[in-house]
Amino acid sequence: MNTVMAAPERIAAALRGELLDGAHPVGTRLREEDLAARFDVGRHTVRSALRLLVERGLVAHERHRGAVVAPLSRARIDEVFDYRKVLELGALRMALAAGADLTPVLAEAERLESLAERSPRPSWRELTSVHSAFHRAIVAVAGNRHLLDSYRRCEDEVRLLLTFVRPDFDAASLAAVHRALADKLQRGGEAAVDALIEDIDHTGRAALLAALHRAEESARLLGH
């Protein structure tokens, strides 16, 4: 049966897509009056939509400024990546201990490769969607619904953070990194755990910290 999406969900979905494409720079204020005019709805509906985005970690509510695109900071990067690390490593260890089939993880690596072959520059939203599915598959193979539900809660925020490292990665490089990771995970043991730690800390987290440093240096040189 078809259901009609409620106005707040419809607006939140439209803004979510734009945010995951990097269309709104960090710190951009999402003005209620502008959004109400754009979507032809009341401000109460816009507030409800923005609350949905706050819940997903895409938007922050700042005192005296209202809703803004959630800022990048060392604390935020560490909070999100530490959360990911606990969930993904815990799930991987559970899966390895149970002798779970890691084929779904390899399948997502192959999807990344197919995407890179089809287009060297796919939309960033599509690329991070497949990247997200790869890491979700690691959690899913543990077979624990609560772990998977917990992981889903951070996926959009991780994808938003990845918009800051867009200049550093393309489809081919992401595909190569994740094919190598999938192969190491298939071998099992501590080598698999070490490979996942390397990916989370020294590929993802390190790239974001480098992006943050570049942004801070640029702001300093501009006198902001």
Secondary structure, 3 states (H helix, E strand, C coil): CCCCCCHHHHHHHHHHHHHHCCCCCCCCECCHHHHHHHHCCCHHHHHHHHHHHHHCCCEEEECCCEEEECCCCHHHHHHHHHHHHHHHHHHHHHHHHCCCCCHHHHHHHHHHHHHHHHCCCCCHHHHHHHHHHHHHHHHHCCCCHHHHHHHHHHHHHHHHHHHHHHHHCCHHHHHHHHHHHHHHHHHCHHHHHHHHHHHHHHHHHHHHHHHHHHHHHHHHHCCC
